Amino acid sequence: MPADDSLPSLVAGVVDKHDAELVGLRRDLHAHPELSWDEVRTTRLIARRLEDTGWRLTPLPRTGVVAELGSGGRVVALRADIDALPVQDATDDPWRSTVAGVAHACGHDVHTTALVGAALALAEAHDRGRLAGRVRLFFQPAEEVMPGGAVHLMGLGVLDDVDRIFALHCDPGVDVGQVGLRLGPLTSAADRVEVRLEGRGGHTSRPHLTGDLTFALAKVTTELPAVLSRRMDPRAGVSVVWGVVSAGAAPNVIPDQGLLAGTVRILDAIAWADCEKLVREVVHEIVRPYGVTAHVDYQRGVPPVVNEPVSNRILAQTVRDVLGDDGHVVAPQSLGGEDFGWYLDQVPGAMMRLGTRTPGGPTYDLHQGDLRIDERAIGIGARLMAGAAARALTEPPA
């Protein structure tokens, strides 16, 4: 253990003591990934490790577990997502995925292991009378599906009495030993939209006798993003991108059906609340002149992650405690979706970006099968999560 008696030193000592174990746990999770709502083995490993450490464990109805420690005072929550992705592991690491077509390509194995490490450190702090309140851990399933496991947990009352909540997310674009922080919107709302057009088809030599559905589909493809950019505040950061555009099978036949599918991403929570109604309205106005019918299926996904000022400051102070003055970098805004935003819609909190890139090494991307992380990030993440919880419990009232 470090010589001084500060809480950050106590936390660091516990995490360092368990470093090899935590790396082994991460490799085990990485080798045995489980998709959303199927995280049975993952849940069992987490619960088994936290048994007999003082944490009060509550298994969730499907998968995942909630753990609580301490009594009285404030309640600070820490969240880790535990599910993997339907992605083929493209690495040759000894701990590569043993499950065909499934991999921890978003770093949730790191998130989970870091929170286990934080739990061990906080248990030691509690045993020594150094925990000024309660800490609640969410090992949350199903972050990778919409609307996300966070909604499921909130329906079970996990946020009852919670004063503040924190989370981290791997960032393979940031060097290990550094953490990205950002006040305000960090990630965007992420919705899915599907537009189906129906109309009278016919021969391409006689478009005036049809609805020229392919032309109408093309107009929606280009004009919906353009109209939204003028009808919504540009500061909201609205982005509409299509992943599916489909109509027809022959070059001389105007089809009677067509499909568009894509995502709508928004950095502003107020704009997000208004967007669905506007999308529906604009689509119908675009196709009206062409005599075709539009059916719009709009699926609201997750709200933006908006880091609250006091919580973001707590993270910044914790980063200085753990990594020094050079440990903090400014995280760029991301248009990726993250269901942690549901929690922040109810209680103050913040998310940090945990650097996982080996300095001087390659930059990987999330949701790709070749993702590799520098495993030193596990212990750093554990220290940051435990430190943020302990600091938040003693934060003076606003």
N, C-alpha and C positions, 0 to 999 in steps of 0.2 A: 504494500500500500504506500502511496505517497506520504512524505513526512508531515505535511501540514494537515490541519484538521478541517479544511473547508469542505463544503458539500461537493463542489465540482471535483475535488481531489478524491473524495470518498467514492463518488460515482466512477471516476476514471479507474481507480484501483480495482473495483469490482469487475468492470467491463474488461480490463486487461487480464484479470485472472481467468475469465471465461472466454478469452479470445479464440483459442483453438476449438473449443466446444461450439461457439457461435458460427465459426467458419464451417465446421462439420455439419451443423444443422442446416445452414444455407445450401450446402452442396447436396444434402439429402433431399431438401425440398425441391431443388432445381432438377434433380434426377427423377423425381416423382411428382411432376406437376399435375394439377387437377383443375378442370374447367369450372366455370361459375356454377354454384349450387351443388357441385360434386366434391367439394373439398373435405371429404370425410377423413382421409388419412392425415391431411395437414392439420385439421382440427384436433385430431387425437394426439399428434406429436406436441402441439402447443400445450394442450391441457396436461399432458403427462409431465412436461418439463416444469410447469408452474405449480404442480401439486406439491404440497408440503413446503411452500415458500412464504406462506402467509396470505397469499392472494385468495380471495373468495371467488370461485369460478362458477359461472352460469352458462352452461351449454345452450346454444340457440336452437330453435325448433328444427331447422334444416341443417345448416353447417355454420361454423364459426363459434366463437366463444367470447363472452364478456367477463372481465376480471376486475375486482375492486379491492383496494387496500386502504387502510386507515379509517379514521372516524372523526366526526365533527368537522367544523370549518368548511372551507370551500371545496368544490369538486372540480377537478381538472381532468379532462378526457384526452387520451392519446389514441389515435386510430392507425391501424395498418390493414391494407387489403391483402387477401391471401390467395386469390384465384390466378390461374394462368390463362394463356391465350391459345386459340386454335392455330398455332404456327409451328412449322417443323423446325426443330433445333438443328442449326447448320454448323455448330461448332464441333471440334474434336476433343473437347475437354473430357477428362475421365468422369466427370460428374454431369455430362450432358444428359438430356432428357431420355428416359427409357420408355416413354410413351409416344407412340407414333403420332405425329401431327399435333402435338401439344407441347408447349414450352413456356417457361417463365421469361418471355421476351419483353416484359415491361418492368422487370425488377421487383415484382411483388414478393419474391423469395427474400430479397434484401430487406424490404420494408418489414416483413414478418419477423425476420431474425433480429433486426435492430430493435424492434419492440420487445421481443423476448429478452434481449440484453438489457434494455431499459428496465424491464420488470424485475430482473435480478438485482440491479443496482438500487432501485427504489425499495425493494424488500429489505435490503441491508440498511438503507437510510431509515426506514420505518423501525426496524429492530433497534436501532441506536437512538430512537426518539428524535430524529431529524426531519420528519415529514409533518408539515404543519397543515394537515387536512387530509382529504381523500383524493385518490387517483383512480380513474376508471379507464380500463383498456378495452378498445374495440378491435378484436381480430375479425374483420368484416369480410364476409363472402361477397362474390358477385359484383365487383366493381366494374367489370368489363362488359356488362350488359345494361341496357336501358330499361327502366330508369335507375337501376343500380341497387346494390344491397343496402346502401345507406337508408333508402326509403323503408325497406323491410325492418331494419334495426330501429329506426325512429318510431315505427308503428308499435314496437315492443316496449317503448318507453325508455330507451337507453339514455336519452338526453335529460331525463328528469333530474332536476337539481344541478345540472352541469353549468358551471360558470364560464368555462373557457375550454377550447378544444384545439389540439395541434396535430399535424401530420407532416410527413415528409414524402418526397417522391424522388426517385433516382433521376439524375440528369447526366447522361453520358457525354454532354458537351461541356461539362465543368470538371476541372481537375479534382481528384480526390484530395481532401484537405481544405476544400473550399465549399461554401454553401451559397446558393443563390436565394436572395430575399427580394421581395417587391411589395410595396404598400399598394393597396387597392386591387384591381382585377389582375389575377395571375393567369387563370385559364378562362376559357369562354364557355358560355352555354352551348350545348350541342344537341340539335334536334335533327330528326330525319323527316324528309318530305318525299312523297311519291305522287306523281301526277299521271293519271291515266286519261288519255283522250279517246273519244269514240266519235265516229262520223261516217258519212257515206263515202265509200271508196269508189274506185273506178280506174279508167285508163289514163295514163299520163298525157295522152293527146287531148283529153277533154277535162282539164282541171276545173273548168267553170261549172261542170255538172256534179262536182264532188265538194267536200269540205277541204280538200287538199290538206289532209291531216298531217302529213310529214312537214309541210311548210308551217302549219300552226304549231307543231311540236318544236320546230326550230325557233320560232318566235318566242315561245315560253322559255326555251333554253337560254336565250340571250337577253330577253327583255325583263324577266323576273329579277335577276341580279341588278340590272340597270335601274329599274324602277325603284327597287328597295333602297338603292344607294342615294336616291333623290327624295324618297318619302320618309326615310328614317334619318335621325341625327347621325352624321358621319362619325362623330366621336364614339358612337356605340360599337364601332368595329364590326359591322355586319358583313358576313361572307357567305355566299351561296355557291356551292360547287357540286356539279353533277358527277355521279359515278356510273350511272346507267342512262343511256339514250338508245331507245330501241323502237323501230317501226319498219314494217315491210320486209319482203323477201325477194322481190323482183324489181329490176330497174324501171320497168314500164307499167307498174301497177301502183296506184295510190292506195295505201292500206286503209282499213276501217278502224284500226286500233293502234295506239302507240303508248310508250311508257317512258317517263323520266323518273329517276330516283337519285337523291343526293342528300347533302347535309346543309343545315343552316346553323351558322356559328355566330355568337354575339357576345361581346365583352361586357355589355351593360345590362344589369338585371331588370331595370325598368323597361328598356327597349325589348328585352326578351319576353316580358309579360304581354306586350302588344303585337308581337311579330306574327303569331299564327293567324290572327284575324286578318292582318294586312296581306299575308301571302295568299290566303284563300281569295280575298277580294281581287287582288291583282291578277291572279291566274285566270279567273273568270272574265275579267275585262280584256285580257290579252286575246283570248280565243273567240270572244263574241263575234267579231267581224267575219270569222271563217266558217260559221255554221257548224261547229263541232261542240261536243259536250265534254266538260272537264270534271273529273272526280279527283279530289285532293285528299290524300291521307297524310295528315300531319301528326307526327309523334313527338311530343315534347320529351326531351331526354334529361339533361342535367343542367342546373343553373351554373352561372359562372362562379369560380372560386374568387372571393373578394377578401383579401387580407385586411383585417381590422387593425387600426393604428396601434392600440395598446398591445395587442397580441404580437404584432409584427415587431414592436420594440422589444418585447420579452425575448423573441427569437434572436434578435440582433445582439442583445446583451448575452444571451446564452452562447451564441457563436463566438463572441469575444472571450468568454470564459473557457471555452473548449479549444478554440483554434487560434486565438489571438486576434490582433487588429487587422491582419491581412486575410482572415478567413471568410470575409463577407464580400460577395460580388453581387451586382444588380442582376436579378433574373429577368430575362425578356418575357414579355407577355406571350402566351401560347394560345392558339385557337383549338387546342385539344380539349376534350371534355373530361371531367373528373367529378365523380359523384360526391366527393367531399364537400362540394358546394351546397348540397342539401343541408348538411349540418350547420354550415355558416349562415344559412338562411334563418336559423333558429337561435344560435348562440354565437358570441364573438369568438374568433379564432384566427388561425393563420396556418399556411402550408409553406414549407421550405423545400428548396431544390438541393438534393444531396449530390455533390460531385462524385462521380464514379469512374472518371477517365484517368488512366495512368498518365502522369505528366510526360509529354513527349510521345505518347503512344497514339494509336488510331482513335478517331472519333466514331463511335457506333451510333445507331439510331434505335429508338424504342420501337417495339412491335416488329422487329426484324429478327430472323432466326439466328443471325450471327452476333447478337448482343453479348458483350462481355463486360464485366464490371471488375474494378480493382477492389479486392475483398477487404482492403483496409477501410473501406467506406462503412462496413458493417459496424465496427466498434465506434466509429465517429458518429454514425446515426444513433446508436444506442445511448451514447453520452449526451447527444443533443436532445433527444426525446426526454430522457430522465431529467436533464438539467432544466429544460423548459417547463416541465411539470412542477418541479420543486420551486423554481423562481416564481411561477404564476401563483402558487399557493400563498406566497408572502407578498405579492404585489399590493401596494397601498391602494385603497379605494380611489376610484376616479373622482 
